[in-house]
């Protein structure tokens, strides 16, 4: 290939050009563009690191002992601690290298840890793979956690400084959902507890001051958690019925109120074959009838039929859940009970009760001439 060595208006003088001349020029241009992009990317990373308060340099500034304490799965020696829900937060302290199943679990544990110790935090970074928390009172305490190999698992990479601030009774980390989870076990047994009583309990046990509105939202959230759990259990009753059929001879009857859409459970009768056969073979023909109130979220009453075994111990025969104690519910329960254990004329049962509402009339209809002894 020939190359023109002079200007266009001069006489043409040509020279031979190397065959790989064009390829060399293109290679040089590519290298130049690549170096320019690399330098631009480095400048942008440096600028971003300065704006993020040196977040990228923070890990490199940790002490050598902290870096060595974060062990991987291939390292020898003691493995990193892993958080689980059975741990007691009052006794467990956060440590470098501690792992969590998800980022949400990590954030919740850090919040719980801070509230229990009376410290208020703020999260400088709360990204998908990075979390940086500092003390809101401008102590020199900082915590950095990030994902492990871009997975769901989060791990505490460094903890710098220490808390020097005093205990705070007003803590923004103690939001309504956090308080709701803390008071959920108490509300399971006391769902009608007043707001003022809950507020005093939170102040006494959690050592934080909250408004009445926040207590109301926390109680509402806690009850939603409880109701959701109970609703899930009730929804599995249909699956429980076929399981009982694997015990031949057992009885399980459900009565639904189909006037409501979707249908609502109204009554349920339960009698296992082993309980029934044990009573018929080894107990005296005496049946105790009684009922009690259910004080959970879903009200109702529990009806029970019990006997006495040869050791003079209480022996359960059958029980049922009903909407209310009345003649119709007792009649429904006794009809199913006598169907399983035999009629009054056949067995000659003696009934003992404290004369519950509607029970006397139900027994008189199913067992004419039978007197109920009261206790």
Secondary structure, DSSP 8 states (H G I E B T S, - for coil): -EEE-S-TTS---EEE--TTHHHHHHHHHHHHHHHHHHHHHHHHHHHHHHHTTTHHHHGGGS-HHHHHHS--TTSSSS---B--TTS-TTT----TT-EESSHHHHHHHHHHHHHHTT--EEEEEE-SSEEEEEETT--S-EEEEEESTTSS-EEEEEEES---S---S--TTS-HHHHHHHHHHHHHH-TT--HHHHHHHHHHHT-----HHHHHHHHHHHHHHHHHHHHHHHHTHHHHHHHHTTSTT-EEEEEEETTSSS-EEEEEEEE-HHHHHHHHHHS-SEEEEEEEEE-SSS-EEEEEEEEE-TTS-EEEEEEEEESS-SHHHHHHHHHHHHHHH--HHHH--EEEES--TTHHHHHHHHSTT---EE-
